[in-house]
Amino acid sequence: MKNITEQIASKFLGKKVDTISEYDPSLIVAIPRYENRKQYKIDENNLPFAGCDVWHAYEFSALTENGLPVTRLMKMKYCANSKYLVESKSVKLYLNSFNMTRLGKNIDECLQKCKEIIEKDLSETLETKVTVNFLNNETNRVEIFEDFQNIIDYVDVNDIEISHYKEAPELLVAEDIKESRKFKLFFDSLRSNCRVTHQPDFGDVYIFYESKKHIKEDSLVKYLCSFRTEYHFHEECCEMIYKRLYDLLDKDDKLFVCVLYTRRGGIDISPVRYTKNCVMPDVEKLTDINTFARKNIKQ
């Protein structure tokens, strides 16, 4: 039996849907965050993190009033403290509904009208501020997470034994160290699966923490591998990883988790969560809707 989240999300997911080429805001599906957060003891009234969800839609297109196609990469973001997240297939269908919609006398006016409409529709549906921008080949491109080290480099890949493929926080092991240290790690083989369709989602996880505790890298690899047969949305996976590490560290420690997911259906999602005392320049680059922030080839 499907839970509430899956019932809402399955409006379009896993179903054949006819192409809708005329503007239709009713296509947007909002999914409450509370159900998954409750499961992992994340208090919605006192979130243990700040952050946001950053989206890139690579196939946005509309028409000017004289029928000229205008095609751009659309970048959007909204805060993690929002009551809802938006279901990705509904976003794809909603954005596709602009494909044959005529707006504006010229390219700039068309894009401005689309921006205003999309921000309004998403903000009203999600009950939070959603910010949108359109990027092209002239957009400023920046690199992020350049000084993060591949966690596999810290592990003997011929000796490590991976046997858990359902999320297993008991695999995480931390040890006390004498002085506070900064750790910047990434793992490029995260796999989870859609809650409804069970299709695989791949992503790279970036983790920063500053603490007098050291999370053993082999245990962290085993834990991240344990998502391989989990069924969750991207944003939920990011929050699950964050919460498990947050519970392992001391409460005043700095922690940052970001997952850069591979695009599917022309859209990628990059959720980021961090302690409120953690300031990361990379986050500012990623969340700046005027820049195209990239790290790896899979994006």
C-alpha positions, 0 to 999 in steps of 0.5 A: 500500500502506498503511503501519502507521499507516494500517492501524491507523487504517482499522479504522473510518475509511472504513467503514460501522459500525453504531451501538453503544449499549451500553458497549464499550471495545474500540472505542478505537483507539490509533495509534503516534506514532513513524512520523510523527515518524521521518519528520520526524526527531523523536526520541521519546526526546528530544522537542524540545517539550512539549505535549498534545492537547486534545479536545472531544466535543460530543455525549456522552450517557448514561443514569441508572439510571432512564433519564434522558438526561444530555448534556454537552460532554466535554473531555479531554487527554493529553500529547504525550509519549505513545506513542500518539494515539487515532483520532478515529472510534474515540473517537466510536464509543466515546463513542456506546456510552454512549448507552444505558448506565445509570450512576448514581442521579442526574445527578452520579453518572452523570457521575462514573461516566462520567468514571472509566470513560472516563479508565481506558479511554483511559489504559490503551489509550494507556498514558498519563494521560488526564484528562476533564471534562464541561462545561455552560452554567455552565462558565467560558468564556475567550478565548485568543490575543487578541493574535495578529495575522492573518498575512495582514495582513502580506502583499500578497495581490494580489502573493503567488503560491501554487503549492505544495500539498504540504508544502514546508519549503523555502518558509520564509525567515528573516532575522537581526535585531539584537535578539530580538523576539516574534512572535504570528501566526495563519493561519485557512486551514489545510487538510489531509486525513485520512490514510485517508478523504482528507476535508478538515480545516480549522483555525486555526494560532497561532504564537508565537516569540521570536528574533533571527531573523525568519521572513518572513511571506509565506514562512510563508503559502506554507508553511502553504498547502502543507498543502492536499493533505497527508494527516495526522492533526491532531496530526501536522500540528501537530508537522510545522509545529512541527518545521520552524520549530524547525529554522529558529530557534536552539535556545534560542529560544522557540517555540509552535504550536497548531492549533484544528481545526474539529469533525468528527463532533461532535469537535474536536482542538486539539494544542499544542506548545511549547519547554520554556522557553516559558510561555504563559498561553493554553496553561494556559487551553486545557488546563484541563479546567474551562474552555471556551477559545475563539477563533474562530467556526469552533470 
